[in-house]
Amino acid sequence: MADLFSDEYFMKQALIEAKKAFEKDEIPVGAVIVFKNRIVARAHNLTETLNDVTAHAEMQAYTAAANTLGGKYLNECTLYVTLEPCVMCAGASYWTQTGKIVYGAKDAKKGFSTFKNQSILHPKTVVVGNILEVESLELLKSFFKGKR
């Protein structure tokens, strides 16, 4: 069982969001943003629902967290996301100055780490990968298997 306030606990919350995306026939990526051990934003992909290619889980979460906290900087926050952020979402994390990013599955095709220039993240951002990777991958594989 995941300890309360552990990376595994909060990643399980992001997986709940990913399942919501799956149920909406969206690519199942979920995100939560945590500030002082409290979830201040929950989000999932809405690109199909909103007909908006920028409506990734992370982007939705950044906006919700900024609204909840009353400021655009998230330097004391941790983003938990089930799939490694793409370049757009990683770039947005730079501008929000997100303190820490924790992701589930690595995105070998479109993840920010596939690009040589790692300065896309804010220099103070800490990154932790592969938290509940298997669960994140299983959900993604199940979604895409249904599409083939």
DSSP file (Angstrom, degrees, kcal/mol; ACC not computed):
  #  RESIDUE AA STRUCTURE BP1 BP2  ACC     N-H-->O    O-->H-N    N-H-->O    O-->H-N    TCO  KAPPA ALPHA  PHI   PSI    X-CA   Y-CA   Z-CA
    1    1 A M              0   0    0      0, 0.0     2,-0.3     0, 0.0     8,-0.1   0.000 360.0 360.0 360.0 138.3    0.0    0.0    0.0
    2    2 A A        -     0   0    0      6,-0.1     2,-0.1     1,-0.1     3,-0.1  -0.539 360.0-118.3 -74.9 133.8    1.3    3.4   -0.9
    3    3 A D    >   -     0   0    0     -2,-0.3     3,-2.0     1,-0.1     6,-0.4  -0.425  37.8 -95.5 -67.7 144.7    2.1    5.7    2.1
    4    4 A L  T 3  S+     0   0    0      1,-0.3    -1,-0.1    -2,-0.1     3,-0.1  -0.423 112.5  17.6 -60.3 134.6    0.0    8.8    2.3
    5    5 A F  T 3  S+     0   0    0      1,-0.3    -1,-0.3    -2,-0.1     2,-0.2   0.538  96.9 128.7  77.1  10.7    2.0   11.7    0.7
    6    6 A S  S <> S-     0   0    0     -3,-2.0     4,-2.2     1,-0.1    -1,-0.3  -0.516  74.6-111.1 -88.1 163.3    4.4    9.4   -1.1
    7    7 A D  H  > S+     0   0    0      1,-0.2     4,-2.2     2,-0.2     5,-0.2   0.883 120.6  53.8 -58.4 -37.7    5.1    9.6   -4.9
    8    8 A E  H  > S+     0   0    0      2,-0.2     4,-2.0     1,-0.2    -1,-0.2   0.904 106.3  51.6 -64.9 -41.4    3.2    6.3   -5.3
    9    9 A Y  H  > S+     0   0    0     -6,-0.4     4,-1.3     1,-0.2    -2,-0.2   0.954 113.8  42.4 -60.2 -50.5    0.2    7.7   -3.5
   10   10 A F  H  X S+     0   0    0     -4,-2.2     4,-1.7     1,-0.2    -1,-0.2   0.838 111.0  55.9 -69.8 -31.2    0.0   10.8   -5.6
   11   11 A M  H  X S+     0   0    0     -4,-2.2     4,-2.3    -5,-0.2    -1,-0.2   0.869 102.9  56.4 -67.4 -34.1    0.7    8.9   -8.8
   12   12 A K  H  X S+     0   0    0     -4,-2.0     4,-1.6     1,-0.2    -1,-0.2   0.865 105.2  52.2 -62.4 -33.9   -2.3    6.6   -8.0
   13   13 A Q  H  X S+     0   0    0     -4,-1.3     4,-1.5     2,-0.2    -1,-0.2   0.890 108.2  50.2 -67.7 -38.6   -4.4    9.8   -8.0
   14   14 A A  H  X S+     0   0    0     -4,-1.7     4,-2.2     1,-0.2    -2,-0.2   0.875 106.9  55.4 -65.2 -36.8   -3.0   10.7  -11.4
   15   15 A L  H  X S+     0   0    0     -4,-2.3     4,-2.2     2,-0.2    -1,-0.2   0.854 101.7  57.1 -65.0 -34.0   -3.9    7.2  -12.6
   16   16 A I  H  X S+     0   0    0     -4,-1.6     4,-1.4     1,-0.2    -1,-0.2   0.917 108.7  47.1 -60.3 -42.2   -7.5    7.9  -11.5
   17   17 A E  H  X S+     0   0    0     -4,-1.5     4,-1.8     1,-0.2    -2,-0.2   0.901 108.3  54.7 -65.4 -40.9   -7.5   10.9  -13.7
   18   18 A A  H  X S+     0   0    0     -4,-2.2     4,-2.4     1,-0.2    -2,-0.2   0.884 105.4  53.6 -60.4 -38.3   -6.0    8.9  -16.6
   19   19 A K  H  X S+     0   0    0     -4,-2.2     4,-2.2     1,-0.2    -1,-0.2   0.851 104.3  55.2 -66.0 -33.4   -8.9    6.4  -16.3
   20   20 A K  H  X S+     0   0    0     -4,-1.4     4,-1.0     2,-0.2    -1,-0.2   0.908 108.3  48.6 -63.5 -41.0  -11.3    9.3  -16.6
   21   21 A A  H ><>S+     0   0    0     -4,-1.8     5,-2.9     1,-0.2     3,-0.8   0.927 108.9  53.3 -62.5 -44.7   -9.7   10.2  -19.9
   22   22 A F  H ><5S+     0   0    0     -4,-2.4     3,-1.8     1,-0.3    -2,-0.2   0.910 105.8  53.3 -55.6 -45.2   -9.9    6.6  -21.0
   23   23 A E  H 3<5S+     0   0    0     -4,-2.2    -1,-0.3     1,-0.3    -2,-0.2   0.747 108.7  50.3 -64.0 -24.2  -13.6    6.5  -20.3
   24   24 A K  T <<5S-     0   0    0     -4,-1.0    -1,-0.3    -3,-0.8    -2,-0.2   0.300 120.2-109.9 -94.2   7.6  -14.0    9.6  -22.5
   25   25 A D  T < 5S+     0   0    0     -3,-1.8     2,-0.3     1,-0.3    -3,-0.2   0.820  76.8 135.1  63.0  33.1  -12.1    8.0  -25.3
   26   26 A E  S   <S-     0   0    0     -5,-2.9    -1,-0.3    -6,-0.1    -2,-0.1  -0.756  74.6 -84.5-100.5 154.1   -9.2   10.4  -24.7
   27   27 A I        -     0   0    0     -2,-0.3     2,-2.0     1,-0.1    18,-0.4  -0.464  56.4-112.8 -56.7 125.1   -5.6    9.2  -24.6
   28   28 A P        +     0   0    0      0, 0.0     2,-0.4     0, 0.0   -10,-0.2  -0.410  65.3 137.1 -76.8  81.8   -5.4    8.1  -21.0
   29   29 A V        -     0   0    0     -2,-2.0    16,-1.9   -12,-0.2     2,-0.3  -0.991  27.4-175.8-122.1 131.6   -3.0   10.5  -19.3
   30   30 A G  E     -A   44   0A   0     -2,-0.4    52,-2.1    14,-0.2     2,-0.3  -0.897   3.5-171.5-126.5 156.8   -3.8   12.0  -16.0
   31   31 A A  E     -AB  43  81A   0     12,-2.9    12,-2.6    -2,-0.3     2,-0.3  -0.996   9.0-173.9-146.3 148.3   -2.1   14.6  -13.8
   32   32 A V  E     -AB  42  80A   0     48,-2.3    48,-3.1    -2,-0.3     2,-0.5  -0.981  15.3-146.4-134.8 150.8   -2.3   16.0  -10.3
   33   33 A I  E     -AB  41  79A   0      8,-2.1     7,-3.0    -2,-0.3     8,-1.2  -0.977  15.3-158.5-118.9 132.5   -0.5   18.9   -8.8
   34   34 A V  E     -AB  39  78A   0     44,-2.7    44,-2.2    -2,-0.5     2,-0.4  -0.910  11.6-176.5-116.7 134.2    0.5   18.8   -5.2
   35   35 A F  E >  S-AB  38  77A   0      3,-2.9     3,-1.0    -2,-0.4    42,-0.1  -0.987  78.5 -16.1-128.9 119.7    1.3   21.8   -2.9
   36   36 A K  T 3  S-     0   0    0     40,-0.6    -1,-0.1    -2,-0.4     3,-0.1   0.920 129.1 -51.9  50.9  50.6    2.4   21.0    0.7
   37   37 A N  T 3  S+     0   0    0      1,-0.2     2,-0.4   -32,-0.1    -1,-0.3   0.686 118.0 111.5  61.9  22.4    1.0   17.5    0.5
   38   38 A R  E <  S-A   35   0A   0     -3,-1.0    -3,-2.9   -33,-0.0     2,-0.5  -0.991  71.5-123.2-126.7 131.5   -2.4   18.7   -0.7
   39   39 A I  E     +A   34   0A   0     -2,-0.4    -5,-0.3    -5,-0.2     3,-0.1  -0.600  32.4 171.9 -72.4 120.6   -3.7   18.1   -4.2
   40   40 A V  E     +     0   0A   0     -7,-3.0     2,-0.3    -2,-0.5    28,-0.2   0.493  64.9  27.3-107.9  -8.4   -4.5   21.5   -5.7
   41   41 A A  E     -A   33   0A   0     -8,-1.2    -8,-2.1    27,-0.1     2,-0.4  -0.972  55.2-173.6-154.9 139.9   -5.3   20.4   -9.2
   42   42 A R  E     +A   32   0A   0     -2,-0.3     2,-0.3   -10,-0.2   -10,-0.2  -0.996  23.6 153.2-129.7 136.5   -6.6   17.2  -10.9
   43   43 A A  E     -A   31   0A   0    -12,-2.6   -12,-2.9    -2,-0.4     2,-0.3  -0.991  21.8-167.9-158.6 162.9   -6.8   16.9  -14.7
   44   44 A H  E     -A   30   0A   0     -2,-0.3   -14,-0.2   -14,-0.2   -26,-0.1  -0.948  47.8 -64.3-147.3 167.2   -6.7   14.5  -17.6
   45   45 A N        +     0   0    0    -16,-1.9    11,-0.2   -18,-0.4   -19,-0.1  -0.242  45.1 168.9 -55.2 137.5   -6.4   14.8  -21.4
   46   46 A L     >  +     0   0    0      9,-2.6     4,-2.7     6,-0.2     6,-0.3   0.018  34.5 122.0-136.1  25.9   -9.2   16.7  -23.0
   47   47 A T  T  4>S+     0   0    0      8,-0.3     5,-1.7     1,-0.2     4,-0.5   0.875  83.2  37.9 -63.8 -37.8   -7.8   17.1  -26.5
   48   48 A E  T  45S+     0   0    0      3,-0.2     3,-0.3     2,-0.2    -1,-0.2   0.918 116.6  51.1 -77.1 -45.2  -10.8   15.3  -28.2
   49   49 A T  T  45S+     0   0    0      1,-0.2    -2,-0.2     6,-0.1    -1,-0.1   0.905 122.8  30.8 -58.6 -44.4  -13.4   16.7  -25.9
   50   50 A L  T  <5S-     0   0    0     -4,-2.7    -1,-0.2     2,-0.2    -2,-0.2   0.470 101.3-128.6 -94.7  -3.0  -12.3   20.3  -26.4
   51   51 A N  T   5 +     0   0    0     -4,-0.5     2,-0.4    -3,-0.3    -3,-0.2   0.939  68.8 129.6  51.3  49.5  -11.0   19.9  -29.9
   52   52 A D    > < -     0   0    0     -5,-1.7     3,-1.9    -6,-0.3    -1,-0.2  -0.952  54.1-156.8-140.9 112.5   -7.8   21.5  -28.7
   53   53 A V  T 3  S+     0   0    0     -2,-0.4    -6,-0.1     1,-0.3     3,-0.1   0.677  96.1  57.1 -65.6 -16.0   -4.4   19.9  -29.3
   54   54 A T  T 3  S+     0   0    0      1,-0.2     2,-1.5    -7,-0.1    -1,-0.3   0.443  74.9 101.9 -92.0   0.6   -3.0   21.8  -26.3
   55   55 A A    <   +     0   0    0     -3,-1.9    -9,-2.6     4,-0.1    -8,-0.3  -0.181  49.4 152.2 -83.6  46.4   -5.5   20.4  -23.9
   56   56 A H     >  -     0   0    0     -2,-1.5     4,-2.3   -11,-0.2     5,-0.2  -0.332  60.4-107.3 -70.6 158.6   -3.0   17.9  -22.4
   57   57 A A  H  > S+     0   0    0      1,-0.2     4,-2.4     2,-0.2     5,-0.2   0.895 119.5  51.2 -54.0 -44.2   -3.5   16.7  -18.8
   58   58 A E  H  > S+     0   0    0      1,-0.2     4,-2.9     2,-0.2    -1,-0.2   0.915 108.7  49.9 -62.8 -43.7   -0.5   18.8  -17.7
   59   59 A M  H  > S+     0   0    0      1,-0.2     4,-1.9     2,-0.2    -1,-0.2   0.905 112.0  48.1 -63.3 -41.6   -1.7   22.0  -19.3
   60   60 A Q  H  X S+     0   0    0     -4,-2.3     4,-2.2     1,-0.2    -1,-0.2   0.903 112.9  49.5 -63.0 -41.0   -5.1   21.6  -17.7
   61   61 A A  H  X S+     0   0    0     -4,-2.4     4,-2.9    -5,-0.2     5,-0.3   0.899 106.8  53.9 -67.7 -41.7   -3.5   20.9  -14.3
   62   62 A Y  H  X S+     0   0    0     -4,-2.9     4,-2.5     1,-0.2     5,-0.2   0.937 111.3  46.2 -57.6 -46.1   -1.2   24.0  -14.5
   63   63 A T  H  X S+     0   0    0     -4,-1.9     4,-2.2     1,-0.2    -2,-0.2   0.926 114.0  47.5 -63.2 -45.4   -4.1   26.2  -15.2
   64   64 A A  H  X S+     0   0    0     -4,-2.2     4,-2.5     2,-0.2    -1,-0.2   0.906 113.1  48.4 -63.5 -42.0   -6.2   24.7  -12.4
   65   65 A A  H  X S+     0   0    0     -4,-2.9     4,-3.0     2,-0.2     5,-0.3   0.924 110.6  50.5 -65.5 -43.9   -3.3   24.9   -9.9
   66   66 A A  H  X>S+     0   0    0     -4,-2.5     4,-1.5    -5,-0.3     5,-1.3   0.902 112.6  47.5 -60.8 -40.6   -2.6   28.5  -10.7
   67   67 A N  H  <5S+     0   0    0     -4,-2.2    -1,-0.2    -5,-0.2    -2,-0.2   0.913 114.1  46.9 -65.5 -42.7   -6.2   29.4  -10.2
   68   68 A T  H  <5S+     0   0    0     -4,-2.5    -2,-0.2     1,-0.2    -1,-0.2   0.916 119.4  38.7 -65.4 -43.6   -6.4   27.5   -6.9
   69   69 A L  H  <5S-     0   0    0     -4,-3.0    -1,-0.2     2,-0.2    -2,-0.2   0.639 105.1-126.2 -85.4 -14.8   -3.2   29.0   -5.5
   70   70 A G  T  <5S+     0   0    0     -4,-1.5     2,-0.3    -5,-0.3    -3,-0.2   0.773  77.5  79.0  76.5  26.2   -3.8   32.4   -6.9
   71   71 A G  S   <S-     0   0    0     -5,-1.3    -2,-0.2    -6,-0.2    -1,-0.2  -0.986  74.7-128.6-161.4 156.4   -0.5   32.7   -8.7
   72   72 A K  S    S+     0   0    0     -2,-0.3     2,-0.4    -3,-0.1    -6,-0.1   0.620  82.7  86.4 -85.9 -12.5    1.2   31.6  -11.9
   73   73 A Y        -     0   0    0     -7,-0.1    24,-0.2     1,-0.1     3,-0.2  -0.764  46.5-179.2 -96.4 133.1    4.3   30.1  -10.3
   74   74 A L    >   +     0   0    0     22,-3.9     3,-2.2    -2,-0.4    25,-1.6  -0.137  35.4 132.8-117.6  34.2    4.3   26.6   -9.1
   75   75 A N  T 3  S+     0   0    0      1,-0.3    -1,-0.1    23,-0.3    22,-0.1   0.702  76.2  47.3 -65.2 -19.7    7.8   26.4   -7.8
   76   76 A E  T 3  S+     0   0    0     -3,-0.2   -40,-0.6    23,-0.1    -1,-0.3   0.224 102.2  90.9-100.8  13.4    6.7   24.8   -4.5
   77   77 A C  E <   -B   35   0A   0     -3,-2.2    23,-1.4    20,-0.2    22,-0.7  -0.704  63.5-142.5-110.5 158.9    4.5   22.3   -6.3
   78   78 A T  E     -Bc  34 100A   0    -44,-2.2   -44,-2.7    -2,-0.3     2,-0.6  -0.986  11.1-148.4-118.9 130.0    5.0   18.8   -7.7
   79   79 A L  E     -Bc  33 101A   0     21,-2.9    23,-3.3    -2,-0.4     2,-0.5  -0.867  10.4-166.3 -93.7 123.9    3.4   17.7  -10.9
   80   80 A Y  E     +Bc  32 102A   0    -48,-3.1   -48,-2.3    -2,-0.6     2,-0.4  -0.965  16.4 169.1-108.3 123.1    2.5   14.0  -11.0
   81   81 A V  E     -Bc  31 103A   0     21,-2.5    23,-1.6    -2,-0.5   -50,-0.2  -0.997  37.7-137.1-139.8 140.8    1.7   12.8  -14.5
   82   82 A T  E    S+     0   0A   0    -52,-2.1    23,-2.7    -2,-0.4     2,-0.4   0.677  91.3  40.8 -74.7 -17.7    1.2    9.2  -15.8
   83   83 A L  E    S- c   0 105A   0    -53,-0.3    23,-0.2    21,-0.2     3,-0.1  -0.991  99.7 -94.7-131.7 139.4    3.2    9.8  -19.0
   84   84 A E        -     0   0    0     21,-2.8    26,-0.1    -2,-0.4    -2,-0.1  -0.230  55.2-102.2 -48.9 131.6    6.4   11.7  -19.4
   85   85 A P        -     0   0    0      0, 0.0    27,-2.8     0, 0.0    28,-0.3  -0.243  31.5-125.8 -61.3 145.6    5.6   15.3  -20.5
   86   86 A C  B  >  -E  111   0B   0     25,-0.3     4,-2.6    26,-0.1     5,-0.2  -0.198  37.5 -90.4 -76.4 178.4    5.9   16.2  -24.1
   87   87 A V  H  > S+     0   0    0     23,-0.6     4,-2.8     1,-0.2     5,-0.2   0.890 126.8  52.7 -61.6 -40.9    8.0   19.3  -25.2
   88   88 A M  H  > S+     0   0    0      2,-0.2     4,-2.1     1,-0.2    -1,-0.2   0.945 113.9  41.7 -61.0 -48.0    5.0   21.6  -25.0
   89   89 A C  H  > S+     0   0    0      2,-0.2     4,-1.8     1,-0.2    -2,-0.2   0.862 114.9  50.5 -70.8 -36.0    4.1   20.5  -21.4
   90   90 A A  H  X S+     0   0    0     -4,-2.6     4,-1.4     2,-0.2    32,-0.2   0.906 110.3  51.0 -66.2 -41.1    7.7   20.5  -20.3
   91   91 A G  H  X S+     0   0    0     -4,-2.8     4,-1.6    -5,-0.2    -2,-0.2   0.895 108.5  51.2 -62.3 -40.1    8.1   24.0  -21.7
   92   92 A A  H  X S+     0   0    0     -4,-2.1     4,-2.1     1,-0.2    -1,-0.2   0.859 104.5  57.5 -65.0 -34.1    5.0   25.1  -19.8
   93   93 A S  H  X>S+     0   0    0     -4,-1.8     5,-1.9     1,-0.2     4,-0.9   0.840 102.4  56.4 -65.2 -30.5    6.6   23.7  -16.7
   94   94 A Y  H  <5S+     0   0    0     -4,-1.4     3,-0.5    26,-0.3    -1,-0.2   0.945 109.1  44.8 -61.1 -48.3    9.5   26.0  -17.3
   95   95 A W  H  <5S+     0   0    0     -4,-1.6    -2,-0.2     1,-0.2    -1,-0.2   0.816 115.6  46.1 -70.5 -30.2    7.3   29.0  -17.3
   96   96 A T  H  <5S-     0   0    0     -4,-2.1   -22,-3.9    -5,-0.1    -1,-0.2   0.607 104.3-134.2 -82.9 -11.3    5.4   27.9  -14.2
   97   97 A Q  T  <5 -     0   0    0     -4,-0.9   -20,-0.2    -3,-0.5    -3,-0.2   0.869  26.8-160.5  59.1  39.9    8.7   27.1  -12.6
   98   98 A T      < -     0   0    0     -5,-1.9   -23,-0.3     1,-0.1    -1,-0.2  -0.269  10.0-145.6 -53.8 129.5    7.3   23.7  -11.4
   99   99 A G  S    S+     0   0    0    -25,-1.6    27,-2.2   -22,-0.7     2,-0.3   0.854  73.8   7.6 -70.1 -37.1    9.5   22.5   -8.5
  100  100 A K  E     -cd  78 126A   0    -23,-1.4   -21,-2.9    25,-0.2     2,-0.5  -0.998  57.2-158.8-149.9 140.5    9.3   18.8   -9.2
  101  101 A I  E     -cd  79 127A   0     25,-3.0    27,-2.6    -2,-0.3     2,-0.5  -0.990  10.0-176.0-121.4 126.2    7.9   16.5  -12.0
  102  102 A V  E     -cd  80 128A   0    -23,-3.3   -21,-2.5    -2,-0.5     2,-0.3  -0.987  11.0-177.2-120.3 123.7    7.2   12.9  -11.3
  103  103 A Y  E     -c   81   0A   0     25,-2.4    28,-2.1    -2,-0.5   -21,-0.2  -0.857  23.0-149.4-123.8 160.0    6.0   10.8  -14.2
  104  104 A G  E    S+     0   0A   0    -23,-1.6    26,-0.8    -2,-0.3     2,-0.3   0.928  76.6  22.9 -84.9 -82.1    4.9    7.2  -14.7
  105  105 A A  E    S-c   83   0A   0    -23,-2.7   -21,-2.8    27,-0.2    -1,-0.3  -0.669  77.4-120.3 -94.5 143.3    5.8    5.8  -18.1
  106  106 A K        -     0   0    0     -2,-0.3     2,-0.8   -23,-0.2     3,-0.1  -0.565  17.7-139.6 -74.9 142.1    8.6    7.2  -20.3
  107  107 A D     >  -     0   0    0     -2,-0.2     4,-2.1     1,-0.1     7,-0.2  -0.845  19.0-175.8-106.2  94.7    7.4    8.5  -23.7
  108  108 A A  T  4 S+     0   0    0     -2,-0.8    -1,-0.1     1,-0.2    -2,-0.0   0.688  80.3  40.4 -66.9 -19.3   10.2    7.2  -26.0
  109  109 A K  T  4 S+     0   0    0     -3,-0.1    -1,-0.2     1,-0.0    -2,-0.1   0.860 134.2   8.0 -96.7 -42.6    8.6    9.0  -29.1
  110  110 A K  T  4 S+     0   0    0    -26,-0.1   -23,-0.6   -24,-0.0    -2,-0.2   0.362  88.6 124.5-126.9   4.6    7.5   12.4  -27.8
  111  111 A G  B ><  -E   86   0B   0     -4,-2.1     3,-1.8   -25,-0.2     4,-0.3  -0.323  68.8-117.4 -68.5 151.9    8.7   12.8  -24.3
  112  112 A F  G >  S+     0   0    0    -27,-2.8     3,-1.4     1,-0.3    -1,-0.1   0.792 110.5  64.6 -61.2 -28.1   10.8   15.8  -23.5
  113  113 A S  G 3  S+     0   0    0      1,-0.3    -1,-0.3   -28,-0.3     5,-0.1   0.634  86.7  71.1 -73.8 -11.2   13.8   13.7  -22.6
  114  114 A T  G <  S+     0   0    0     -3,-1.8     2,-0.4    -7,-0.2    -1,-0.3   0.657  85.7  82.4 -75.9 -14.0   14.1   12.4  -26.2
  115  115 A F  S <  S-     0   0    0     -3,-1.4    -5,-0.0    -4,-0.3     0, 0.0  -0.733  81.0-135.4 -93.6 140.7   15.3   15.9  -27.2
  116  116 A K  S    S+     0   0    0     -2,-0.4     2,-1.4     1,-0.1    -1,-0.1   0.819  89.0  78.2 -64.1 -33.3   19.0   16.7  -26.6
  117  117 A N    >   +     0   0    0      1,-0.2     3,-0.8     2,-0.1    -1,-0.1  -0.636  53.6 174.1 -85.1  93.7   18.3   20.1  -25.2
  118  118 A Q  G >   +     0   0    0     -2,-1.4     3,-1.6     1,-0.2    -1,-0.2   0.537  60.1  91.6 -76.7  -5.9   17.3   19.4  -21.6
  119  119 A S  G 3   +     0   0    0      1,-0.3    -1,-0.2    -3,-0.1    -2,-0.1   0.429  57.0  95.4 -71.4   5.7   17.2   23.1  -20.7
  120  120 A I  G <  S+     0   0    0     -3,-0.8   -26,-0.3    -8,-0.1    -1,-0.3   0.786  77.7  68.4 -64.0 -25.8   13.5   23.0  -21.7
  121  121 A L  S <  S-     0   0    0     -3,-1.6   -30,-0.1     1,-0.1   -27,-0.1  -0.592 105.0 -92.8 -89.2 155.5   12.8   22.5  -18.0
  122  122 A H    >   -     0   0    0     -2,-0.2     3,-2.0   -32,-0.2    -1,-0.1  -0.446  38.5-119.1 -62.2 140.3   13.4   25.1  -15.3
  123  123 A P  T 3  S+     0   0    0      0, 0.0    -1,-0.1     0, 0.0    -2,-0.0   0.733 112.6  49.7 -59.4 -22.9   17.0   24.7  -13.9
  124  124 A K  T 3  S+     0   0    0      2,-0.1     2,-0.3   -26,-0.0    -2,-0.1   0.489  83.3 115.3 -93.5  -3.4   15.6   24.1  -10.4
  125  125 A T    <   -     0   0    0     -3,-2.0     2,-0.4   -25,-0.1   -25,-0.2  -0.504  55.8-148.6 -71.7 129.7   13.0   21.5  -11.5
  126  126 A V  E     -d  100   0A   0    -27,-2.2   -25,-3.0    -2,-0.3     2,-0.4  -0.812  11.7-155.6 -95.5 137.6   13.7   18.0  -10.1
  127  127 A V  E     +d  101   0A   0     -2,-0.4     2,-0.4   -27,-0.2   -25,-0.2  -0.961  14.4 179.0-121.3 133.0   12.6   15.1  -12.2
  128  128 A V  E     -d  102   0A   0    -27,-2.6   -25,-2.4    -2,-0.4     2,-0.2  -0.999  13.9-170.9-129.0 127.5   11.7   11.6  -11.1
  129  129 A G        +     0   0    0     -2,-0.4   -25,-0.2   -27,-0.2   -24,-0.1  -0.694  52.1  37.9-116.5 169.3   10.6    8.9  -13.6
  130  130 A N    >   +     0   0    0    -26,-0.8     2,-0.7    -2,-0.2     3,-0.6   0.781  61.7 155.0  67.0  33.8    9.1    5.4  -13.6
  131  131 A I  T 3  S-     0   0    0    -28,-2.1    -1,-0.2     1,-0.3     5,-0.1  -0.843  84.0 -11.6 -91.6 118.2    6.8    5.7  -10.7
  132  132 A L  T 3> S+     0   0    0     -2,-0.7     4,-2.0   -28,-0.1    -1,-0.3   0.880  89.8 159.5  55.3  41.6    4.0    3.2  -11.2
  133  133 A E  H <>  +     0   0    0     -3,-0.6     4,-2.9   -29,-0.3     5,-0.2   0.896  64.8  54.2 -58.8 -45.0    5.3    2.8  -14.7
  134  134 A V  H  > S+     0   0    0      1,-0.2     4,-2.6     2,-0.2    -1,-0.2   0.922 109.5  46.9 -60.4 -46.2    3.7   -0.6  -15.3
  135  135 A E  H  > S+     0   0    0      2,-0.2     4,-1.7     1,-0.2    -1,-0.2   0.898 113.5  49.1 -63.4 -40.7    0.2    0.6  -14.3
  136  136 A S  H  X S+     0   0    0     -4,-2.0     4,-1.9     1,-0.2    -2,-0.2   0.925 113.1  46.5 -64.8 -45.0    0.6    3.7  -16.6
  137  137 A L  H  X S+     0   0    0     -4,-2.9     4,-3.1     1,-0.2     5,-0.3   0.893 108.0  56.2 -65.1 -40.5    1.8    1.6  -19.5
  138  138 A E  H  X S+     0   0    0     -4,-2.6     4,-2.4    -5,-0.2    -1,-0.2   0.909 108.1  48.1 -59.4 -42.3   -1.0   -1.0  -19.1
  139  139 A L  H  X S+     0   0    0     -4,-1.7     4,-2.0     2,-0.2    -1,-0.2   0.921 113.8  46.4 -64.3 -44.5   -3.6    1.7  -19.4
  140  140 A L  H  X S+     0   0    0     -4,-1.9     4,-2.5     2,-0.2     5,-0.2   0.925 113.1  49.0 -63.5 -45.2   -2.0    3.2  -22.5
  141  141 A K  H  X S+     0   0    0     -4,-3.1     4,-2.3     1,-0.2    -2,-0.2   0.895 110.2  51.7 -62.2 -40.4   -1.6   -0.2  -24.2
  142  142 A S  H  X S+     0   0    0     -4,-2.4     4,-1.6    -5,-0.3    -1,-0.2   0.906 110.4  49.1 -62.6 -41.6   -5.2   -1.1  -23.4
  143  143 A F  H  X S+     0   0    0     -4,-2.0     4,-0.6     1,-0.2    -2,-0.2   0.953 115.1  42.1 -62.7 -51.0   -6.4    2.2  -25.0
  144  144 A F  H  X S+     0   0    0     -4,-2.5     4,-0.8     1,-0.2     3,-0.5   0.800 108.2  59.8 -71.9 -27.7   -4.3    1.8  -28.2
  145  145 A K  H >< S+     0   0    0     -4,-2.3     3,-0.8     1,-0.2    -1,-0.2   0.897 103.8  52.7 -63.2 -39.0   -5.1   -1.9  -28.5
  146  146 A G  H 3< S+     0   0    0     -4,-1.6    -1,-0.2     1,-0.2    -2,-0.2   0.683 105.8  55.2 -68.0 -18.3   -8.8   -0.9  -28.7
  147  147 A K  H 3<        0   0    0     -4,-0.6    -1,-0.2    -3,-0.5    -2,-0.2   0.636 360.0 360.0 -88.5 -16.1   -8.0    1.6  -31.5
  148  148 A R    <<        0   0    0     -4,-0.8    -1,-0.2    -3,-0.8    -2,-0.2   0.450 360.0 360.0 -92.5 360.0   -6.3   -1.0  -33.7
